[in-house]
Amino acid sequence: MASILALDTSSDYCSVALFYEGRLDEIKKQAPRQHTELLLPMVDELLARNGLLLNDLDAIAFGRGPGSFTGLRICFATVQGLAFGANLPVIAVSTLQAMALAACQQFNIVNGVVAPMLDARMGQVYWGLYEANDLSSELTADSLNYPLDCVDLLKEQASLIAVGPGWHYAEFGEQGLVKPSQEGALIEPWAGQIAQLASNIEVQHWQDVRAVQPVYLRDEVSWVKRQRIRQQP
């Protein structure tokens, strides 16, 4: 059974997880704007308490996005360094798929359509649709939309389970869609679920880190920020 280290900093959480000998060990902290300082020490702590070195692993998995532009860059840069240093392949996992798995595990969901959603800012959301009984394939590609642009497709789902903080927009309630429970709204991408999903991906689908990029869906976010900085006196 493969030994997989997983990392994610696509949201306010900084999380690392280790899937080793069929067991899952995870460290996660809700720490906005502290990902750079926390991520590598958390990796070191996790490996040390399991008696492992980086070279003992078979692969590194990471949350490929969508999510925070800066968070995705921090995570991927760290994964690049670790993978290059230990000559390890990488496994890119959708952050929304990880949220869907977290919801199914936390609420014992076995049927229905899970709709994970993250706030993309600028009045938009990152979202996707996953069958609870088969999370390995998405019903829709992970997408970036304004809330009203995805309402019709969401309404078509006979048994919709809403999860994640992106559901806070008023448009969803105004259109008669059921928002997440208080607990469901707190679900975000975590490395534990990323590690579990990665463990089910066959070795032939692991990749060289040089062939992988994060999935931003909206690359211009960083450009807008740079433009604002340039315009400041």
Phi, psi and omega in degrees: 000133186292148174257119187232128172264135180236143180227146173206133173221035185279352180226198177293342180276144167248120185219145174225149181213156179229122173258110190216124181054040177078004180249152178244129175234137187217146170234127176218142181222135174276104189213077180303138176065017177240010185301318183300319182284330189267329195299306182294318175301325177292322175299313180300317180297317182294315179295318183297317183286348174255007176066036184238154169252163180303323181290349178279348184278161176262331183196164174240127176254155178208156175285110188281348186115177003285169180163198179303127180303310181296317180299317179296320179295318179299313182297312185292322177299320178294315179299318178303313181298315180294315183293318177296315184296324183253004180055053183248145172285165181236158179231116181268126184237137178297132177294327179289323176297321177297321177296320179298317178296317179302318179295315180299320180288317184289325185248012179053046180275127180239343179223161179105180181249121180268130182242085176286143183213134176242148176285119180268003185066181182052029177074017183238167180228149166266133183203164177200172178233132182225137174288127183299327183272003177201079183284354183291340179231140181271145175282328174226152174295145174304132192225163173240122182211162164285147183311313184294337182284344179248002183298315185300316180293322178295321180294335182289343184279122185292325181228089186259130177247109183273131178219149174106160185285348182288348182282006185286346184295136185298332183303326182293314177295321180295334180266009175083013178275141181280123180280167180296158169294170180302319179289321181295328180290342182273352181288129179226175178292129179230148184295332180301312179289328177297318178297318181295316178296319180297326182293342180264359180269127185294150187304324182294348179259000172291154187231156168291138184299335180287346182260007188240146173221152173297158177256103184273323186069335177216081183295336186288354179303313182293325179298317179300317180296318179296322179297319179296319180296318180296328183280349180288141181292000000 
